[in-house]
Amino acid sequence: MKAHKLGFVAARVSAHAEPLRAEITEAYIRRCPEDRLLLPVRTQAMFTHLPEMLAWLLSATPTSGEIPTDILQIVADFGCQIRLLGIDPDHYPILGECVSAAVANHCQGIPGGYITQATTVIAAAFAQAAAAARAEAAAGYAAGATATVVETVRRCRRITVVRAIVDRPWTWEPGQYVAVTANRIQGHFRYLSPALPANPAGEIEFHIKADSPLSVTGRLAGITAGEQLTISRAYGTVVYDDTDTSDRLFIAHTTGLAPIKAQLIAMATQGAAGRRAHLFFGADYPGELYDLRGLWQLAASNPWLAVTPVALHETDEFWVKPTLDCTAPRGLHLMQHGEIGDIVSSYGTWEDRTITVCASPENTDKIVTALIDGGTPAGNIFTDQG
């Protein structure tokens, strides 16, 4: 059998995503009923991202069954993050068995060898997730830390800033992300980047973008002072490096600002060591540049930092509803309009800079493509997409 990817099975998983999810959910609850209270209240909301993750795993794995090393690491990290929900790692392989049975059931007509290899890959992935979670627990790492919300500020219709105090010493590097859950989103977690460096006071700040208040992310953004968050340990490699003496270029789109803001504050508090930094902060609408006032204050006290705001559209739609935080007094560069990647590349190749891009996967791809097309060396560019 040729060593090409398990695309046939991945395509079938994608095409049968909802019935596959429902079958997995029913089988898992039947086998692990004690986990029912740890999962979302509505069964329709359980394992909603699992088919997409399965399709991604299978499409990236050759029929040899050898999962690529970088994907194994992502699987291991995910296994540790699931600890946040309270699920016993010994139950991960059981979920894998439920997944394998459902995949085999929905892949009738595909040559049996591919199905066998796919179920072998699934079993290996869930075993890896379980092993990583057990190892983390055995090493004494807590599944998570609780943080009490002290302030929630709606900066514009779609973006909220949540500030909290972590109840125990908890560390992260500026630029990393954590998994975050709360009682109001039982059985779900979201990946968020702290917008502040770790500090002795335990202060943590999250920037949350949600299109609907009824979505999982929207319910998390609606959290109020006094409620508690649970956060995982930190992950990610696009972090502040105080040994890097090169000048920096940061490109953030909407809440991609959070990890970059943490790095800028680290530079400001630990000493920029003569480096220059230029931040292009973008959004779809001017009123969604939700932290312009804070960035103005940061730039005003740190002359090594330049900030250029960028908005795709010149005016806000009626629903944007910006607050004063979305505007800045004079002192920042003039607002630019258009695709942020095109605007950044119009300034030159930036070949003398270490470049960090933080945005949604779609926007990250567009920004990186625009930079490379404009002559920026690809090796200078680092993203939170790997």
N, C-alpha and C positions, 0 to 999 in steps of 0.2 A: 504494500500500500504506500503510495507516494506521500512524502512528508509535507503536504500542503495543509492549510488550516481546516478546522472542522466547520467550514462555512455552511454546509448543507444543514447541519443540525442547528447552528446558530440562527439561520434564516427561519427554520421551522419554529424555534422558540420565540422569535420576534413576532411571527405571524399568529401564533397561538398564545400570546402573552397573557390575556385575561383568563381564559379557561385553565391555562397552566397554573397561574397564580392561585386560582380558586381551589384547584385540586391539591396543590401543595399545602395550602392553608388548612383544608379539611383534614388531610392526612396527619399533619403535624399536631394539630389540636387533639386529635384522637389519640396520638401516641404520647404526647406530653401535655396533658390537660392542666398540669400545675403552672404552665407558662401562660395560660390564657389571660391572667390578670396583669401580666407584664407587657402584653401586646395591645395594639389599638383597640378601642371599644368596639368599633364596627369591623366585622370580618372583611368587608370590602376594602378596608384600609390596610390590611395586613400584607406584608411582603410585596408592596406595590412596585418597588424598584428591583425586585429579585429577577424577573425575566430579563430586564435590560442588562443587569449585571451578568447573568448567565450567558446571554448572547455575546457580550463583550469578552468574557472569559474564553468561550469556545472559539470565537472568531480569531482570537489571538494565539491559540494553542495549536501546534501541528498535530497531525494524526498519530505521531509517535507517542503522544500523551505526555510529553515533557513540557510542563508549564514554564514559560520564560521566567527567569530570575526576578526581573523587575515586577512582573505580575504577581509572583508568589509573595513578594514583600507587601504589595498592596493588599493581598488577601490576608496576610498575617496581621497587618495593621487593622483591617476591618474586623477580624476576629477579636482583637483587643478592645476595639470600640464598642462592640456588641455587649461587652461586660457591663457597659454603662446602663443597659436596660435590665440587668439582673438575671439574665439567662445563663444557666450553668453551661460552661464549655463542653461538658460531657453530652449535652444535647445537640451540639453542632453536627456531629456525624449522623444523628437521627434525622435532622433536617436535610442533610445531604442525601440520605436514603430516600426520603420523601420526594426530593427534587429529582433524583435519578429515575425513580419509578414513573413520575409524571412526564419527564422528558421522553422516556422510552414509549410511553403510552401515546404521546402526541407526535412521535416520529415514525409512525408506521408507514412503510413504503420506502424509507431510506435504507440503503444496504446495512445489514446488521453489524458489520464491522465498524462502521462509523458510530453507530449507537453505542456499541460496547466501549469504544474508545472515549466517547463523550461521557458516559457514566463513570468511567475510570477517572477521567479528569475531574469530574464533579466530586467524586469521593476524595480524591487527593486534595482538592481545594478546601473542602470542609475539614479534613483532617489537619491540614496546615493551619487553618484558622483556629481550631481547637487547641492545637499544640502551642501556638503563640499565646493564646489567652491563658492557658495553664501555666506556661513559663512566666508570664508577667505576674500572675498571682503568686506563684512560688517565690519569685524574687522580692515579694513584699510590696509591689506596687498596688495601691488602691485602685478600684475600678473607676473611681472619679472623686471629685471634690464638690461640695455644695457651695454655692455662692448666693448671698442674699441680695436681691435687687434693691438698689437705693434710689434709682431715678430712671424714668423712661421719658424720652423726649421725641416727639414726632417732628422731624425736620421738614418733611414735605409728605405728600399723600402716600408715597410708596416706601419711604425710608425712615426708619426709627433708630435712635441711638439708645442703647440700654447699658446702664452702668450698675455694677454690682461689687460686693466685697466677698472675696473667697474666704472660707472659714478655716483654712489651714494653709501652711506654706505650700505653694504650688508654683511651679516654674514653667516658663516657655521662653523660647528665643524670639526676639522681634522678627515677625514675618511668618511664624508658624501658625497652624490652625488647630482647633480642638473640636471634638464632637460635643454638642450641647443638647440637653433635653430638659424637660420640666413636666410637672404633673399635668399641665394643660395640654401637652402633646404626648400623652402616654403612649409608649411603644414606638415613638419616633425620635430621631435626633437629626440635627442639622449641623453641618460643618461651618464654623465661623472663626474668623481670625481676630484675636485680641488686638485692639487699636492702641494699646498702651504696652510698654515693656513691663515684665514682671517687676513688682516692687514690694518692699517690706510691709506696706499697708494692705496688701492683698487686693488692690484696686484692679478691676478689669472692665473693659468697655467693648461692646459689640455693636456693629453696624448691620442692620437687618433690612433687606429689601424684599417687599412682598407685594405682589399685584392684587391679591385679594385678602381681606381680613379673615376669610373663612378657610383659607388654605392652612396647611400645617405651619408654614413659615409665618403666615399672617397671624395665626394664633400665638405663636411664640413672640412676635413683635408686640402683641397686645398685653404682654405681661406687665404687672404693676409692682410698685414699691412694696416690699415685704414678702413677695413670693420668692421662691427659690429656684435656681438653676442647678443642674448637675453637669459638670464639665469633665471631659476625659483628659488624659495626659496629652501633651502636644506632639504634633506630627508636622512633617514638611521640612524641606531642605533649603528653600529660598529665604535665607535668614540674613540678619545683619552680621557683617564680618568686620570687626574693628581692626583686623590686620590688613585689610584691603585699602591701600592708600590712593587708589585711582579715583578720579571724579566720577560722580554718579548721575545717571538719568533714570528717573522713575516715571512710569506711565500707569495711571490708575483710572479705571472706568467705574463710576458709581462706588458701590461698597468694596470694590477692589482697593479703595483707599485705605481700609483698615490696616492690613499688614504693612503697607508702606508708611502710614502715619507712625506706627510703632517703631519702624526703623529710623524715621526722621527724628523722633523724640530721643531715641537712643543716641543718634549722632549728636544731637543738641546737648544731651546731658553727659555723655562720655567724651565729648570733644571730637569735632570733625577733623582735627589734625590737618588743617589747611586745605581740605578737599572742598570742591564745589559740588552742589547738587541742584538739579533742575527737575521739578515735578510738573508734568502735564496731567491735570485732573479733569477727566471728561465725564459727560453724561448725555443722555438724549436731549434733555431740556435744561435751560439755564437754571431753573428753579430746583433741579435735582442735584445741583452742585452743593450738597447739603452741609459741607463743612468748610466753606470758603472763609467764613469769618475766623474760625479757629486756625486755618492755614495762614491767613493774613497775620494773625498774632504771632504764629511760629516764625514766619519769614521776617517780620519786623524786628524780632529779637535775635535773629541769626542771619547775618548778612551773606553767608555762604549759600543760602537757599533762595532759589528763584521759583516762583509758582506761576504757571500759565493755565488759566481755566479754558476749557474747550466744551462747547455744546454742539450737538449735531444740528439742532434746530435753533433758529434765532429767537423765537418767542415761545412762551409756555402755552400749553393747552390749559383750558379752564380748570381741569381737574388736578393739576400739579400741586397747587396750594403751597407755595414756598413760604418759609419763615425767614426771619432776619438772618439766621445762620447761613442761609443760602446766598447771601450777598456779602461783599467785603468793601470797606472803605478804600479810598485810593491807596495805591502802593503796590498792588499786584499788577502783573502784566495784563494788557488789554485782552478781553474775551475774544477767543477765536471761534469760528463756526465751521463745521464740517466734520468729516471722519477724523477721529483723533490720530489714527496711524498716518494718514496722509499729511496732516498738519505737522506732526513731529518730524516726519521724514523730509518735509520741505525746509527744515532748518539746517539740513546737512546730513552727513553720514553718521555722526556721533561715534566715530571709530575710536576716539580717545576715552570713551566712557564705559563703565560697567552698567548695563541696562537691566532694569527689573520691570516686568510687565505683570500687572495683576488686574484681571478682568474675567468676565464669563468666558467659557471655552470658545464660543463663537467670536467674541470680540478680541480675545487673545490671538486667535488665528489670523484675523484681519490685520491687527496691529503688527504682528511679527512679519507677516507677508509684506506689508507696506514698508516696513523698515528694511527688510532684505532687498526688496525691489529698488529701494532708494540708495543702496550701496552699503548699508550697515553690515559689518561682519557678523554672521550668525553666531559665532562663538562668544560674542559680547553680550548676547541676549539670554536672560534667565526668566523663566515663567513659573507660575505655581501650577501649571498643567504638566510638569515633568519635563 
